[in-house]
Amino acid sequence: NEIVNIDNLDTITNGTLEDMSKIINPNQVGQVIYKDNGEVKTDINPMIMIINQGLNDYRERLEILVKNGGDLDMNINYCNRETTPRELAIEYRDY
C-alpha cells in the first residue's frame, strides 16, 4: 500500500516533534492505494497516520497537529466507515 495526496509524508512518519510543528495542513485528506493496481483502499489524514503508527509520543504529536489547526473530530471515510481521528485514538490507542 502507498499513501498519496498527503504533503510532508516523511515528516509525518519519521519526523521529530519539532519537525511536526512545521506541518501546516493537518486536516489534509489523502488516500491509501494498492500499489499493484492504483485502486483506492481508504481515505486517510495526517492525524490518523500518527494514530496508526502508535508511537509512544503519539499524543504529543497529535497535540502539535491540533495547535496547527488539526481537527480531531473531522469526519473521514476510513476503512469503509465514517469516523474521526479522535474515535480511532480512543478505540485503538486508549486516548
C-alpha positions in Angstrom: 0.0 0.0 0.0 1.0 3.6 -0.6 -0.3 6.9 0.7 -0.9 9.6 -1.8 -2.1 13.2 -1.8 -0.6 14.0 1.7 2.1 16.6 1.9 5.1 16.1 4.2 4.7 12.3 4.3 8.3 11.8 5.5 7.9 14.4 8.3 4.6 12.8 9.5 6.0 9.3 9.6 9.6 9.9 10.6 9.9 13.5 11.9 10.7 14.7 15.3 8.3 16.6 17.5 10.0 19.8 16.3 9.5 18.7 12.7 5.8 18.1 13.3 5.3 21.7 14.3 6.0 22.6 10.6 3.0 20.7 9.3 0.5 23.4 8.2 -2.2 21.2 6.8 -3.1 18.5 9.4 -6.6 18.1 8.0 -5.5 17.2 4.5 -7.2 14.1 3.2 -5.2 11.7 1.2 -5.7 8.1 0.1 -4.2 4.7 0.7 -3.9 3.0 -2.6 -2.9 -0.5 -3.6 0.5 -0.3 -5.3 -0.2 -3.0 -7.9 -3.4 -1.5 -9.4 -3.7 2.0 -8.0 -7.1 1.3 -6.6 -8.1 3.4 -3.6 -8.3 1.4 -0.4 -9.4 4.2 2.0 -9.0 7.8 2.8 -6.5 8.9 5.5 -5.2 12.1 7.0 -2.0 13.0 9.0 -3.7 12.6 12.4 -4.9 9.1 11.5 -1.4 8.3 10.2 0.1 9.3 13.6 -2.6 7.2 15.5 -1.9 4.2 13.2 1.9 4.4 14.0 1.2 4.1 17.7 4.5 5.7 18.7 4.9 6.4 22.4 4.7 10.1 21.8 1.6 10.0 19.6 -0.4 12.2 22.0 2.2 14.9 21.8 2.3 14.6 18.0 -1.5 15.0 17.9 -1.4 18.0 20.2 1.1 19.7 17.8 -1.2 19.0 14.9 -4.2 20.3 16.8 -2.2 23.5 17.6 -1.6 23.8 13.9 -5.3 23.6 13.1 -5.9 19.9 13.2 -9.5 18.8 13.9 -9.7 15.6 15.8 -13.4 15.5 15.2 -13.3 15.8 11.4 -15.3 13.0 9.7 -13.3 10.9 7.3 -14.2 7.8 5.4 -11.7 5.4 6.9 -11.8 1.7 6.1 -15.4 1.7 4.9 -16.8 3.7 7.8 -17.3 7.4 8.7 -15.2 8.1 11.8 -12.9 10.7 13.3 -9.3 10.7 14.4 -10.5 11.1 18.0 -12.7 8.0 17.7 -9.8 5.9 16.3 -7.5 7.1 19.0 -9.9 6.2 21.7 -10.7 2.8 20.1 -7.2 1.7 19.3 -4.8 3.8 21.4 -6.6 4.3 24.7 -6.7 8.1 24.1 
